[in-house]
Structures are given as structure tokens and as C-alpha cells.
Amino acid sequence: MATLAARPRQNGATTTKAVLLVGGPSRGTRFRPLSLDKPKPLFEIAGHPIIEHCLRAISKVPEIKEVYVIGYYEEDIFRSFLQDCTKIFPSLTVKYLREYEALGTAGGLYHFRDAILKGSPGRLFVLNADVCCSFPLGQMLKLFEEKNAEAVLLGTRVPEDAATNFGCIVSDPNTKQVLHYVEKPESKISNLINCGVYLFDTECIFPAIGKAYKRRADRPRLLSYPSSENLETSYIADEEDSGTNQVIRLEQDILSDLADTRQFFVLETKDFWRQIKTAGSAVPANALYLTKAFQLQSPELSKASAVILPPVFIHPTAKVDPTAKLGPNVSIGPRAKIGPGVRIKESIVLEDTEIKHDACVLYSIIGWGSKVGAWARVEGTPTPLTSHSTSIIKNGIKVQSITILGKECGVGDEVKVQNCVCLPHKELKRDVTNEVIM
């Protein structure tokens, strides 16, 4: 595309706000069975709720004072967490804005534009909450200012065979300008993909979304983009519909147009990145966040010893027998009880669980209040670090590589559970492999 002329900044256009997109309960189905008992944004990874990791990054940008969490969960879901945020992040005002129907990643922004634009902010960070990364927001802001940009997105490289599962970016290697953007292309165009973290000029993004609504209204019989993950919110417009309640998404409806018409740039991160879509993906995300915390010498982590192979997070209220061996990449939740001789590796053990003596937990998530018997084995299968999937093929069947026990499950003494997903309140008294226990 032709290089666009640089635009002069408006006076006072330096105020920056942030938006966290958290979706809603009907969009968290792939996170089951964990999302049956806790909404995905509040699920704890590396000792903290998923959205708290996002807010920690936002709080490090001095220019940001206001954050809006947009989703269609009921307000009560986030009330307690938002109260805690006033203590954890005293420099931020965090508010929840509820959609009463799924509007899409761009539709939610546009619906609440009056609240977001109050005070005339010039820049807006938008973060998808189901993303695990180091969130280099300061670097994005620097690139935004250096390039006099209208939009910057965070990108990363993935293996060629995985790229078509994401939004793909073609950019100028020298200027970093985005030349072309395609969401989940049918053929390979680039292995530089969209991380779901954006910085927009407010005078660019809201008019762009308004134009997308107008385009949709001009084509009232157009189906929503047919992919398996948005069938729940697919929408066929009616001729009488004004177009204001349709699903509009940044990825499918906005970014391609920005690449063609705007000063749009990509910051390519070399640090870690992963989506948190399925329940099993919480385990590699846990490892990535713990590893980063270990590199930063976080005081929250347990010190290395003969029985602690770092990084390991143990909640202060958990009770771990001194002969239990934990790590690497293990998180132990509040009031958990870990017995003598237990071995835990690459796993998340949630609150109020009990793991009895000499049990082994590998590549697994042990749900709230669950019990694992003596000499039992609960294990998944390790996947390559470069993989962005937590599914594997076993005996010709696609199964979850991470074993997941839902809330208040029980595993009997000496029982082996491998590559299984167990729904809440189930008792496992025999060995099970490669099953979904309903």
C-alpha cells in the first residue's frame, strides 16, 4: 500500500485509557469443566486471576488511569474482584460495563463509546483477556508515538503449520507498517500473527467501527462469518434491523480495513505468548507466567530446594508436607493439603484440594475441593513448547493432553487417571484413560 502522510496530533490527545474484553458465559464453553464453577477471566493461573495479569501490565503504564472491563457476564460476577482492584491497583479506576447481548470485540467498544470517550482520551489500549503474554504496552506506546500511528497491534511468530489458526499479518520488515491482514486465512500468507493486544487512536477506531456497522446494514442478509467458535453468536440481520445490535469484530471486520487505509503498525514481541482458550491451555499459560515471575525474582515464588524445583507458587494458606516434591511449573491454591511423598509437576492444584500421601500429579488441573487418594496417579501428556494446541491423538481418537478434574471430584487410592476430563462431583474408583467422564 502507499505510505500515508503523517497526521498532526490534536492538542490534548495524550490521555490514554484501556479496555479489557472478557466475553461472556456462552463464549467460555471450551474452558469447561472449569468454567462451570468459575468464569474463565477469574480463573487463577500462577496464583492470580487471568484478568489480573492483564491489569498488572496496564498499571505499569503511567498514562493510564481508567480501565473498562467489557463483557456480558452479570455484574455480580466481578463485583468482589473489582473491589480488590482498588487495593491492588490504587492508581487505576477499574469499571465493569455489561453487554446485554454478544456484540463482538468491536461492537462492545462501540456500544460503550460515550463512557470510553469521556474526558476525550486520544489513545485506547484494547486487550483480549484470554491472552497470556508479557504485555509490552510501553513498547507499543513508544512505537505508536515514533510512527505517528493510528493503530498498533502486538504480533508474534508461530510455526508455519499453526499460523492459519490465527489472524495473519503481512508487514513491511523495515517500517513495521501493516500491509495486509487476514483473519484465519485458508492458505498460508504469513507466520506473524495477531496477539489480541491493540493500541488505537480514538479518532481512528470508533469511526472505523461505525463504517463497519454501515457496511453490515447495507448488506442485511449477510451471515456472520461461519466458524465453529462463533456459531453461538452467529446472526442473520433482518431488513428492518438498523444494524446497531449486530456482532462486529475487530479481527474480521475492522483490522483488514485499517491495513488498507490507515497508519497501522505491528510490534513483534520476542517474549512469550499464548491464548487461553481451552481448559487445558491453563497449564502451559501457568508455566509461562511462573517462568517470567522466576526470571523477575518474584518474592511470591517458593525458594528452590531439594524438594522445590522452581518455578513453584504455593499460596500462604496451603499446607505442603516437607517430603512432597513440587515443580517445575506448579501452582498450589489456597487451603490445599499436599501429603507426604507426593510428586506434582507441570500442574495447577486449586483451592481446598487434598492430595494424599505418595500420589503423583503430572500435567493436570485438580479442581476445587477435589481429593486424590494415596498412591494414585493423575497425569496428562506433555506437548511441545511450540505447540498452540492441548489436544493429542491417542489410539486414533482426539483427546485432551492435560488431565482435568472438575470441582469436588474424587480419585480413589491407587487409581490411575490419564488424559481424561472429569466433570464436577464425580468419583473415580477404577483406572480410566482417554475419556470424558460425564
MOGIGI-V521950 format. One record per helix or strand. SS is the DSSP state (A for helix, B for strand). FROM is the first residue (numbers start at 1). LEN is the number of residues. If there is no record, write none. Layout:
BEGIN
ss	from	len
SS	FROM	LEN
SS	FROM	LEN
END
This chain:
BEGIN
ss	from	len
B	16	8
A	25	3
A	29	3
A	34	3
A	40	3
B	44	2
B	48	2
A	50	10
B	64	8
A	75	14
B	93	6
A	104	8
A	113	4
B	123	6
B	131	3
A	137	10
B	151	7
A	160	6
B	167	5
B	177	7
B	192	10
A	202	17
B	223	1
A	228	6
B	236	1
A	250	12
B	264	5
B	273	3
A	281	15
B	301	1
B	308	2
B	312	3
B	319	2
B	325	3
B	330	3
B	337	2
B	343	3
B	347	3
B	354	2
B	360	3
B	364	3
B	371	2
B	377	3
B	391	4
B	397	4
B	403	3
B	410	2
B	416	3
B	421	2
B	427	2
B	432	2
B	436	2
END
